Every structure is written in C-alpha cells, then in structure tokens.
Amino acid sequence: MSLLQLAIIALLQGTTEWLPVSSSGHVLLAAGFFEASPGDELLINAVSNLGTLLAMLIYFRKDVTSAIAGGFELVAAPISKSPLSKGARLAAAVIVATPVAVLVAFAYEKFLPDSMLESMRSIYVVAATTIIFGALLWWADVKGTRDRKEEDMTMWHAFLIGATQAIAAILPGTSRSGITMTAARAFGYDRTEAARFSMLIGAPILAAAGLYGAMGLVTADATETVLTLKDGLIVASIAFITGLASIWFLMSLLSRMSFLPFVLYRFALGAVLILGSPLVGLL
C-alpha cells in the first residue's frame, strides 16, 4: 500500500470514529478496496485510534481532567467517606462501562476461528449491521422526550451503555459510538449528553487498541506489515485532525437537530453495499 492509500484510510477512520456511522466498517471497505491484508487493516485502524483518542481528550479536556481527579477521589472514598463529586461519578461511570467490551473484544480476537472471523467481516455483514443499527438509532432518537443529563446517570445505565460496545467489537458496521449513543438515547439522555458520554467511555477501548497498534509497529518485521513507524505517525496525525473536526461537527449538529442525517446516511450506505455487491450479479 502506498502512503496515499494509508492516508485515505486514516482520513476515513478519523472522520467516522466519533460519528454514529461505523469507522470499522468504512476502514474495512477501504482496506478491501486497496487489497490490504486483514492484519494490516487492523493495524492501520489501531494506529489511527491513537489520533482520534487524542482528539477526543483535547476536545473534552475539562471532562477528562475532572474524571482523572475523580479517579483519585474514588480510591480515597472508602477512607474519606465523603460524597462523590461530579468528576468521581463520571470516573466511576467510565470504569463500569469498560470491562465487558474489553473482555469480549479480547475473546473475539483470540478464540474465534479465522474462518468465522473472515465471514463476520464480509460486505454483507457490514451492509446488514449498517442498516439494522441505523434503524435502532432512529427508533431510540424519536421514541419520546429525552432530556436526562450527566447527573442523572446511574451506574446501571453506564454499565449497560458500555456493554453495548461489545457488539460493535464483534460486528463491523455496527459503530461503537453509534450503538452507545443509541443505548443512551433509549435510556432517556439528551442528544449531546449521549454523544459526550459515548465518546468518554470509548477512551479506554481506543487506548487499548492504539497501544496494540503501536506495539505492532515497533515489533513487526519490515516484511510483515505495510506500515513503518514513520507511516504510523502520519496516519495518527491525519486521524487526529479529522477526528477533532468530526467531534466539533457532531456536537454542533446535535445541539440543533436529531440523528436523522446519520440514519439516512447509514441506510444509503447499506443500500449501496447491497446493490453493488457481487451477489447482485448472481440474482
């Protein structure tokens, strides 16, 4: 793969990571078009995650700083017996939202047969999940009044919202951000609150994936991967810039309107994938 091809994939990943349209699905399709191996595709995606993670940390720097301070407060809570601050409650919510997705993603990569992994990454799966989870997002978004805020977040809600990330880890096209926003909207949270919490609980997952990618670049033999360390830095930088822009776009849009543009995009993309697939030629 050329540096231009890598840059295009990084552009797609950075743009779609935080939008409810599935970055993994877009990267999978682009990598397939460029004939990248599954291993290279996963590595490119993982390295791009470092850039999009940094973009989120900078955009929500006040929330991140508050959650980090709150984490220390949680450690001291059994001794201090003081009521938890807003930052401590946010830190607790992020913590309980993470384990299920991490464990499922690890088991998915380590224990599923390669044949099953390959079949689950087919264009038909991406098309189906793009449409189905787009419909679920639409349902959750229009279901009724949704005005809950962060202070209304319960640990049970945080756990269930975070657990949905496991589905996205298994099925490309689901969208990790999309399914967590769907769950948050279904529980009654305001659109911008749903998006913000979705991005904050995604930080541990992206950090793990990014570290995996960085370790892969450092340890891989030059004949085993299309990426060099220099290429990885370029990919991460592109993903950072586009990721920051997409977060700003999403938060600005949701403060004024619904998730409908993303739902329509998912329906259109799913239809294009189905109509453009080799299956059409066999009918």
N, C-alpha and C positions, 0 to 999 in steps of 0.2 A: 504494500500500500504506500502511496505517495504521501508527502506531508499535507498536500491539499486535501486528500481524501480523509486523513486523520482530522484535519481542521474542520471539515464539513460535519463529521460525526460529533466532534466536540461542540460545534455550534448547535447541532440538534439537541444534544444532551443538555447543554446549559440552558437553552431556551425552554425546553419542555420539562425539566426536572421538577420545578415547583408548580407547573400548571397541571390541572387535572386531566391530562391527555396521554399520559404514559411515556416517560422518557425511554424506558427499557424497550418498549415496542418500537419507537422511532429508531433507536440505535440498532436494534436487531434488524430492522428492514434495511437501513442504510448499510450496515456491515454486510448483509447478504448481497446487496446490490454491488458492493465493492469486492465481494468474494473473500471477505476476511474469515479466518477460522473462528469457531466458537470461542476458543481460548483467547484469541486476540481481541475479539469483540468484548468479552467480559473484562479484559484488562483495560481496554480503552475506556469502557464505561466506568470502571472503578477509579481510574486516574482522573477522569472528568469530575467524579464526585467530590474530589478534593477542592476543585474550583468552585463548584456550586455550594458546597458546605461553607466555604469562606465567605461567599456572597451572602448567604443567609445569616451567618454570625455577625457580619458587619451591618446588615440592614436592621436586624433585631438586636443590636448590641446592648441596648438597655435591658431588654428581657433576659438576654444571655447572662449579662453581668449580675442581674438580680437573682437568676436561678443558681449561678455558681455560688454566690454568697449564701443563698438559701440552702445549698447543699451542706455547707459547713454548719449552718444552723440546725439542720436535720440531725447531723451527727451528735451535736451537743444537746438536742432536745430531751433525751431521757434524763439528763442531769439537770438542765436548766428548768424544765417543766413549764417553760413559757409558751404562750400561744404562738402558733406558727405565723410567720409573716407571709405576705403575698408571694415573695420570692421563694420561700421554703415550700409553700404549697405547689408552686409551679415546678420546682425541682422534684418534688415527690411525684407529681403527675407524669413528668418525663420519665422518671425511673420506672414506675409501674407500667408505663406504656411500651417499654422496650423489650423485655426478655422473651416473650412469646415469638415475636418476629425474628429475633436473632437465632433462637433455637431451631425454628422451622427452616430458616434460610440455610443454616449450617447442615441440618439433616438432609435438606434438598440437594445440596451440592455434594455431600459426602456419600450418601447411601442410595440414591436413586440410580438405577441402571442408565447407562449412556443412551440406550435406545429410547427409553422413556423421556429422558431429558430432551432429546432431539425432537421427539414428537410433540412435546409440550411447547416447543419454540417454533412451531410451524406457522406459516402465514394464516392458516385457517383459525388457529387458536388466537392469534393476535387480533384478527378481524372480529371473532366472536366476543372476546373479552372487551374490545374497544366499544362495541355496540351495547352489550349487556350492561356493563358497568357505567356506560354513559346514560342509559335509561334509568339505572338506580340513582345516579346523581340527580337527574331531572326530578325523579319522584321525591327524593329527600328534600330537594330545594323548594318545591312548590307545595309540599304536604300541608303547610299551615304556618302560623306565626312562629318565627324563630328569633328570639331576642335574648337568649341566655348569654352571659358574659363569663369571663375567666373566673370570677369569684363564685360562680355557680357550679364550677367544675367539681365533680366528685371523683374519688379515686376509682370507683367502679366504672364510671364513664371513661376516665383516662385509660384504664386497663382495656376496656372493650374497643375503644377507638384505636389504641396502639396495636391490639391483637389483629386487627384487620390488615395490617401491613404484611402479615404472613401470607395472605392470599396473593398480594402483589409480588411477593418474593418468589412465588411458585409460577404464577401465570403472567407472562409478558402481555402487555396491552391493558392490564388492569389499572395501572397507575397507583403508586403508593400514596402520593398526595391526593389523588382523586378519591380513593376509597376511604381514606381517613377523613377527608372533608365531607364525604357522603355520610359517614357514620356520625360525625359531629353535627351536621345539619339534621339528621334523623333524630338526634337527642335534643334538638331544640336550640342549638347555638347559632348566634349571629354569623352572617357570612364571613365577615372579616375576622371574627374570633375563630371560626372554624379553620380558616386558611392559616392564620397565625399559629394556632396550636398544632396543626398538621405539620407545618414546617419545623417548629421547635422540637417535636418528638421525632422528627426524621434525622436530627443531628447525630445521635449515636449510631444509627444504621449507616449513614453516609460516611461517618468517621471510620467505622469498621471496614466498609467497602474500599474507602480511599487508602487506608493502611495496607489492605490486601494488595491493591494495585501498586502502591509504592514499593512494597516488598518484592512483588513480582518483577518490577523493572530492575531493581537492584540485583536480584539473584538470578534472573534469567540469562541463559546463554544467548549470544547475538543471533544464533541460527534458529532460536526457538520462538522469537517474538518479532513483530513488525515495529515495535516501539523501542527507542533508546531513551535514556534518561532525559536528554535534551528535548526529544519529541514529547515526552510526558509532561514536561514543564510548559511547553507550548499549548498542549491540549488542555491542561488545567487552567492556564491563563485565559484561553478563549472561553472555557466553560464558566469561569468566574465573571467575566464581563457580561456575557449573555445571561447568566443566572441572575446577576444583580438587576439587570434591565427587566427580566421577566417577573421578578418579585415585585418590583415597583409597578409594573403594568397590572399584575394581578390584584394587588391591594387597592390600586386606584380604581380599577374596574368594579370590584366587588363593593366598594363604598357607594357606587351609584346604580348598579344593576345586578341581575341574577347570574347564575352559572350557565344560562342558556347558550351563549356563544360557544362555550366549550362542549356542551352537549351536542349541539348541531355539528360542530367540527368532528366529534367522535363518530357520529352517525355517518357523516360524509366520508370520513377516512375508512371506516369499516366497509361501507358500500364499495368504495374504490378497490379495496383489497380483495373483496369477494369477486367483483366483476373482472378484475384484472388478473386473477389467479389462474393457474393452469387448469383448474377444474372447469372453467367456462368452456375451454376448448374440447372438453370431453363430453359435454352435455349434448 
